[in-house]
Amino acid sequence: MKTIMDFTKEELKDLIKPSFRAKQIYNWIYQKYIQNFEDMKNLPKNLREDLKRKYLISPLKIERVEISKDGSKKYLFKLQDGYTVESVLLPMKKEQRDKEGKIIHHARYSICVSSQVGCKMGCSFCLTAKGGFIRNLTPGEIAAQIVEIKKDNKIDPNRRVNIVYMGMGEPLDNLENVVKAVKIIQDQDGLSISPRRQTISTSGLSHQIKRLGEYDLGVLLAISLHAVDDKLREELMPINKAYNIESVINAVKDFPIDQRKRVMFEYLVIKDINDDIKSAKKLVKLLHGIKAKVNLIYFNPYPSSPYQRPSKESMESFKEYLNKHGITCTIRESKGLDISAACGQLREKSEAK
C-alpha cells in the first residue's frame, strides 16, 4: 500500500477535494506526528475512511535504537517490505537554561537520513556497500525517518533540525525521489525545514550534480572526496573510474550555491593512506578557486576493515595546513564510537542474528 507521505502538498490538493484538506493532513502528519487517519478529527469521517482504505501514513517503524554516551542515537528502521535502513540523530548543541529554568538556547540537532536500501557505489571503506544495492527509497520513506526521529525524541515540531542526506545509499543515484523529499520536507505546512538546512552528500556523480543544480533547490552540497589523486580515489571509490576528480571539480564549479555558503568537501582520513601533509598540499591546489570548506572525518573502524583510524596529531596537522593556506577546515567530532558508528553496521549486526 502506498504511503500518503510520498505526496507533495500540491499533489494532495489534486487528489483530495476540497484542496484545503491537504494542508490539514500535512499538519497532522508533520506537525502533530499523528500516525492514524482516525485521529485527524477536523477531517470528515468519510474522507478519513477513504484515506485509510487507500494509504498508509508512516511507511516504516523503529526496529532498533542504539544510544551513545555522547547523546547520539542510531536508528534501524524496518520498511514495509521487510528491508531495513539506518538513520542517525546527532546532538550538536545542548539546551541551555537560566537560573530560573527558562530556556536561553534550544538544543540543536542534525539528522542523517538514508536514501537507498544498500548502495551501488562499492566504496572500499564503507560497510553499507558490502551488502550491495537493493532498491531506492521513496520520498515518503526519506521524510518518515525525520518524523519518526523527531517524534521519538519529543523534538518540538517548530524546532528546526539540520538534515544531511548521508546515510545509506547515494542520494544522487536516487535523484528524483530525493528532490521530491526535499520539497516535502521544506513545506511550511509540514516539517518546514529550509533547503538551506538540507545538505545532499554525494560520492561525486558529476552528471547528477549538474542535474541537481538545474533544479535550483537551494540545498547545500557536500562532496565525498577522500583522496587527492585518481589512483587512490579509484582504490577507495570505484565510482571514480566513471567520474574522476577533474569531472567532479568542474561540476562543483558550476553548481549554484548561496553566496553566503560554501561547498563542503568531506575528506575521510585513513591512517597511512591519505593523512600526510603531501596530501594536504595537493588538496589545497585542487580546491583553488572554489569557495570550499573541508570537513575532515575520522575513519570509524569496523570488524574486517583493512583500514585504521588516524591519529589525532595527523588530523590536527592536516587541518592546520589547510587553514594556513586559505581553506576553511574543521574536524568532524566523532560521535557514537561506543555504538555501531560505521554506516551499515547496525543493519549488519541486526541481520546477523
C-alpha positions as CSV (number, residue, x, y, z in Angstrom):
1,M,0.0,0.0,0.0
2,K,1.3,3.5,-0.9
3,T,2.2,5.9,1.8
4,I,0.4,9.3,1.8
5,M,3.8,10.8,2.8
6,D,5.0,10.2,-0.8
7,F,2.9,13.1,-2.0
8,T,3.8,16.8,-2.0
9,K,1.1,19.1,-0.7
10,E,0.4,20.2,-4.2
11,E,-0.2,16.6,-5.3
12,L,-2.5,16.1,-2.4
13,K,-4.5,19.1,-3.4
14,D,-5.1,17.5,-6.8
15,L,-6.2,14.2,-5.2
16,I,-8.3,15.5,-2.3
17,K,-11.2,17.9,-2.6
18,P,-11.7,20.5,-1.3
19,S,-8.0,21.2,-1.7
20,F,-7.5,22.8,1.7
21,R,-7.8,19.4,3.3
22,A,-4.2,18.8,2.0
23,K,-2.9,21.4,4.4
24,Q,-4.8,19.9,7.3
25,I,-3.4,16.4,6.5
26,Y,0.2,17.8,6.3
27,N,-0.3,19.5,9.7
28,W,-1.5,16.2,11.3
29,I,1.4,14.2,9.9
30,Y,4.3,16.6,10.1
31,Q,3.4,19.0,12.9
32,K,1.4,16.7,15.2
33,Y,3.1,13.4,14.4
34,I,-0.2,11.6,14.0
35,Q,0.0,8.1,12.7
36,N,-3.7,7.2,12.3
37,F,-6.2,8.8,10.0
38,E,-8.9,8.3,12.6
39,D,-7.2,10.8,14.8
40,M,-7.4,13.6,12.2
41,K,-10.6,14.9,13.8
42,N,-11.1,18.0,11.6
43,L,-11.4,15.8,8.5
44,P,-14.9,14.4,7.6
45,K,-15.5,10.8,8.6
46,N,-16.0,9.6,5.0
47,L,-12.7,11.2,4.0
48,R,-10.8,9.6,6.9
49,E,-12.3,6.2,5.9
50,D,-11.4,6.7,2.3
51,L,-7.8,7.7,3.2
52,K,-7.5,4.7,5.5
53,R,-8.5,2.3,2.6
54,K,-6.1,3.8,0.2
55,Y,-3.0,4.9,2.1
56,L,-0.6,4.2,4.9
57,I,0.8,7.1,6.9
58,S,4.3,6.1,8.0
59,P,5.9,3.6,5.7
60,L,8.5,2.5,8.3
61,K,8.8,1.7,12.0
62,I,11.6,1.8,14.5
63,E,13.2,-1.7,14.7
64,R,16.2,-0.9,17.0
65,V,17.9,2.1,18.6
66,E,21.5,2.3,19.9
67,I,22.2,5.3,22.2
68,S,25.8,6.6,22.7
69,K,27.1,8.1,25.9
70,D,27.6,11.3,23.8
71,G,23.9,11.5,23.2
72,S,23.9,10.5,19.5
73,K,21.3,7.8,18.6
74,K,21.5,5.3,15.7
75,Y,18.1,4.1,14.4
76,L,17.4,1.0,12.4
77,F,14.1,1.3,10.6
78,K,12.1,-1.5,9.1
79,L,10.3,-0.8,5.9
80,Q,7.0,-2.2,4.7
81,D,8.8,-4.9,2.6
82,G,10.9,-6.0,5.5
83,Y,14.2,-4.3,4.4
84,T,16.0,-2.0,6.8
85,V,17.8,1.3,6.7
86,E,19.7,3.4,9.2
87,S,19.4,7.0,10.3
88,V,21.3,8.9,13.0
89,L,20.3,11.7,15.4
90,L,23.3,13.9,16.2
91,P,23.0,16.4,19.1
92,M,25.0,19.5,18.0
93,K,24.4,21.8,20.9
94,K,22.8,21.2,24.3
95,E,19.8,23.1,25.6
96,Q,20.8,25.9,27.9
97,R,18.6,27.3,30.7
98,D,19.0,30.3,33.1
99,K,18.8,30.1,36.9
100,E,15.0,30.2,36.8
101,G,14.8,27.3,34.4
102,K,13.9,29.4,31.4
103,I,15.3,28.1,28.1
104,I,18.0,30.5,26.8
105,H,19.1,28.4,23.8
106,H,17.3,25.4,22.4
107,A,19.1,22.1,21.7
108,R,20.3,21.8,18.1
109,Y,20.3,18.6,16.2
110,S,21.3,17.1,12.8
111,I,19.7,14.1,11.3
112,C,21.5,11.9,8.8
113,V,19.0,10.1,6.6
114,S,19.3,7.2,4.1
115,S,18.2,7.5,0.5
116,Q,18.6,3.8,-0.6
117,V,18.5,0.3,0.8
118,G,22.1,-0.6,0.2
119,C,24.3,1.2,-2.3
120,K,25.8,0.6,-5.8
121,M,29.0,2.7,-5.3
122,G,31.1,0.0,-3.7
123,C,33.4,2.2,-1.7
124,S,36.1,0.1,-0.1
125,F,35.8,1.7,3.3
126,C,32.0,1.6,3.6
127,L,30.2,-1.2,5.3
128,T,26.9,-0.4,3.5
129,A,28.5,-1.3,0.2
130,K,29.2,-4.9,1.4
131,G,25.5,-5.8,1.2
132,G,25.1,-4.5,-2.3
133,F,22.2,-2.4,-3.7
134,I,18.5,-3.5,-3.2
135,R,16.3,-0.5,-4.0
136,N,15.7,3.2,-3.9
137,L,13.7,4.7,-1.0
138,T,10.6,6.7,-1.9
139,P,10.2,10.4,-0.9
140,G,7.9,9.3,1.9
141,E,10.4,6.8,3.3
142,I,13.0,9.5,3.4
143,A,10.8,12.1,5.1
144,A,9.4,9.5,7.5
145,Q,12.9,8.9,9.0
146,I,12.9,12.6,10.2
147,V,9.3,12.4,11.5
148,E,9.9,9.2,13.5
149,I,13.2,10.6,15.0
150,K,11.6,13.9,15.9
151,K,8.6,12.1,17.5
152,D,10.7,9.6,19.3
153,N,12.9,12.3,20.9
154,K,10.0,14.7,21.6
155,I,11.5,17.4,19.4
156,D,9.0,20.2,19.1
157,P,7.6,20.4,15.6
158,N,8.6,24.1,15.4
159,R,12.2,23.3,16.3
160,R,14.2,23.1,13.1
161,V,16.9,20.4,12.6
162,N,19.6,20.1,10.0
163,I,19.2,17.3,7.5
164,V,22.1,15.5,5.9
165,Y,21.5,13.0,3.1
166,M,24.5,11.0,4.2
167,G,23.1,7.7,5.5
168,M,22.9,4.5,3.5
169,G,22.9,4.9,-0.3
170,E,24.0,7.5,-2.8
171,P,21.4,10.4,-2.9
172,L,22.1,11.4,-6.5
173,D,21.6,7.8,-7.7
174,N,18.0,8.3,-6.4
175,L,17.8,11.9,-7.6
176,E,14.1,12.3,-8.4
177,N,12.9,10.9,-5.1
178,V,15.5,12.9,-3.1
179,V,14.5,16.1,-4.9
180,K,10.8,15.4,-4.1
181,A,11.7,14.6,-0.5
182,V,13.5,18.0,-0.2
183,K,10.3,19.7,-1.4
184,I,8.1,17.7,1.1
185,I,10.5,18.4,4.0
186,Q,10.7,22.1,3.3
187,D,6.9,22.6,3.0
188,Q,5.9,25.3,5.6
189,D,2.7,23.4,6.5
190,G,4.8,20.3,7.2
191,L,8.3,19.9,8.6
192,S,9.2,23.4,7.4
193,I,12.9,22.7,7.1
194,S,14.5,25.2,4.8
195,P,16.7,23.8,1.9
196,R,19.5,25.8,3.4
197,R,19.3,23.3,6.3
198,Q,19.4,20.4,4.0
199,T,22.7,19.0,2.7
200,I,23.0,16.5,0.0
201,S,26.2,14.5,0.2
202,T,27.4,12.7,-2.9
203,S,30.3,10.4,-3.9
204,G,30.6,12.5,-7.0
205,L,28.2,11.6,-9.8
206,S,29.2,14.5,-12.0
207,H,26.3,14.5,-14.4
208,Q,23.8,14.2,-11.5
209,I,25.5,17.1,-9.7
210,K,24.7,19.1,-12.8
211,R,21.1,17.9,-12.8
212,L,20.7,18.7,-9.2
213,G,22.0,22.2,-9.8
214,E,19.4,22.7,-12.6
215,Y,16.6,22.1,-10.0
216,D,18.0,25.1,-8.1
217,L,16.5,23.9,-4.8
218,G,18.8,26.0,-2.6
219,V,20.2,22.9,-0.9
220,L,23.8,22.7,0.3
221,L,26.2,20.4,-1.5
222,A,28.8,18.1,0.1
223,I,31.3,16.1,-1.9
224,S,32.8,12.9,-0.6
225,L,36.2,13.4,-2.0
226,H,38.5,11.3,0.3
227,A,41.5,11.4,-2.0
228,V,43.5,14.0,-4.0
229,D,44.6,11.8,-6.9
230,D,42.6,9.5,-9.2
231,K,44.7,6.4,-8.4
232,L,44.0,6.4,-4.7
233,R,40.4,7.6,-5.2
234,E,39.7,4.7,-7.6
235,E,41.0,2.3,-4.9
236,L,38.8,3.8,-2.2
237,M,35.8,4.7,-4.5
238,P,35.4,2.7,-7.7
239,I,32.9,5.3,-9.0
240,N,36.0,7.4,-9.7
241,K,36.6,5.3,-12.8
242,A,33.5,6.8,-14.3
243,Y,33.6,10.2,-12.6
244,N,37.2,11.2,-12.0
245,I,38.3,14.1,-9.7
246,E,38.5,16.6,-12.6
247,S,34.9,16.0,-13.7
248,V,33.7,16.3,-10.1
249,I,35.5,19.6,-9.5
250,N,34.2,21.0,-12.8
251,A,30.6,20.1,-11.9
252,V,31.0,21.7,-8.5
253,K,32.3,25.0,-10.0
254,D,29.0,25.2,-12.0
255,F,26.8,24.3,-9.0
256,P,24.5,27.2,-7.9
257,I,25.4,28.0,-4.2
258,D,24.2,30.7,-1.9
259,Q,26.9,33.4,-1.8
260,R,27.0,33.1,2.0
261,K,27.6,29.4,1.8
262,R,30.4,27.1,0.8
263,V,30.6,23.7,-0.9
264,M,31.6,21.1,1.7
265,F,34.2,18.6,0.8
266,E,34.2,15.6,3.0
267,Y,37.6,14.0,3.5
268,L,37.6,10.7,5.2
269,V,41.0,10.4,6.8
270,I,42.6,6.9,7.0
271,K,45.8,6.1,8.8
272,D,48.9,6.0,6.5
273,I,46.6,6.2,3.4
274,N,45.7,9.9,2.9
275,D,46.6,11.6,6.2
276,D,50.0,13.1,5.3
277,I,50.9,16.7,4.6
278,K,51.7,15.9,1.0
279,S,48.1,15.0,0.5
280,A,47.1,18.3,2.3
281,K,49.2,20.3,-0.2
282,K,47.6,18.5,-3.2
283,L,44.1,19.3,-1.7
284,V,44.9,23.0,-1.4
285,K,45.9,23.0,-5.1
286,L,42.9,21.0,-6.2
287,L,40.3,23.3,-4.5
288,H,41.9,26.6,-5.7
289,G,39.2,29.0,-6.9
290,I,36.4,27.2,-5.2
291,K,34.5,28.6,-2.2
292,A,35.1,25.5,-0.3
293,K,35.1,24.1,3.3
294,V,36.8,20.9,4.1
295,N,35.4,18.6,6.8
296,L,38.0,16.1,8.0
297,I,36.4,12.8,9.2
298,Y,37.9,10.2,11.3
299,F,37.6,6.8,9.7
300,N,35.4,4.6,12.0
301,P,36.8,1.1,12.0
302,Y,34.6,-1.9,11.9
303,P,35.3,-5.7,12.0
304,S,37.1,-7.0,8.9
305,S,38.0,-3.5,7.7
306,P,41.5,-3.2,6.2
307,Y,41.8,0.5,7.3
308,Q,42.6,2.1,10.6
309,R,41.7,5.3,12.4
310,P,44.2,8.1,12.0
311,S,45.9,9.7,15.0
312,K,44.7,13.0,16.5
313,E,48.1,14.5,15.7
314,S,47.9,13.8,12.0
315,M,44.3,15.2,11.8
316,E,45.4,18.4,13.6
317,S,48.4,18.8,11.3
318,F,46.3,18.3,8.2
319,K,43.7,20.9,9.4
320,E,46.3,23.5,10.3
321,Y,48.0,23.2,6.9
322,L,44.7,23.8,5.1
323,N,43.6,26.7,7.4
324,K,47.0,28.4,6.9
325,H,46.7,28.1,3.2
326,G,43.3,29.8,3.0
327,I,40.9,26.8,3.1
328,T,38.4,26.7,5.9
329,C,38.9,23.3,7.5
330,T,37.3,21.6,10.5
331,I,37.5,18.2,12.1
332,R,34.2,16.5,12.5
333,E,33.8,15.4,16.1
334,S,33.4,11.7,16.2
335,K,30.2,10.6,17.7
336,G,28.8,7.2,18.6
337,L,32.1,5.3,18.8
338,D,30.7,3.2,21.6
339,I,27.8,2.1,19.4
340,S,27.6,0.9,15.8
341,A,29.3,4.1,14.4
342,A,30.1,3.0,10.9
343,C,27.2,3.4,8.4
344,G,25.6,0.0,7.8
345,Q,27.0,-1.6,11.0
346,L,23.7,-1.6,12.9
347,R,21.9,-3.2,9.9
348,E,24.6,-5.9,9.5
349,K,24.5,-6.6,13.2
350,S,20.8,-7.0,13.2
351,E,20.8,-9.2,10.1
352,A,23.5,-11.4,11.6
353,K,21.2,-12.5,14.4
